[in-house]
Amino acid sequence: MLSLAALEYHRNKVYMKITRQRLRDALDPFDMPDERFREMYRLPRCLALEFLRILSDHISDNNLCPDVPLTISVE
């Protein structure tokens, strides 16, 4: 049987994982309006996506975290 401290630790760990996932999803730069994207990154979204496509050909899957999309991990 797990102790109360172990249960609390597990609950906090799960809560933090969910919080990180929500924050990550909220910060996806490709979800912002086109004008804001261009202000922040100084290039159009379509060009940024093309760069990501080119980069993805040269990035091995071993270097990426499987839970984080490429659009966020190269930011």
C-alpha positions, 0 to 999 in steps of 0.5 A, spaced: 500 500 500 502 506 498 503 511 503 500 518 503 506 522 501 507 517 495 500 518 493 501 526 494 507 525 490 504 521 484 498 526 484 502 532 483 507 529 478 500 527 474 498 535 475 504 538 473 505 533 466 498 535 464 499 543 466 506 542 462 502 539 456 496 545 456 502 550 456 505 547 451 499 546 446 497 554 448 504 556 446 504 553 439 506 559 434 502 556 429 496 557 432 497 565 432 494 570 427 498 570 421 500 578 422 502 576 429 506 570 427 510 575 422 511 580 427 514 575 432 518 571 427 519 576 421 517 571 416 510 568 413 508 562 416 508 558 410 516 560 409 517 558 417 513 551 415 517 550 409 523 551 413 521 546 418 519 541 413 527 542 410 529 541 418 525 535 419 529 531 413 535 533 417 533 531 424 533 524 427 527 522 431 532 520 437 534 528 438 526 529 439 522 528 445 516 524 442 511 528 446 513 535 443 511 537 436 517 539 431 513 546 430 515 547 438 521 543 439 525 548 434 522 554 436 
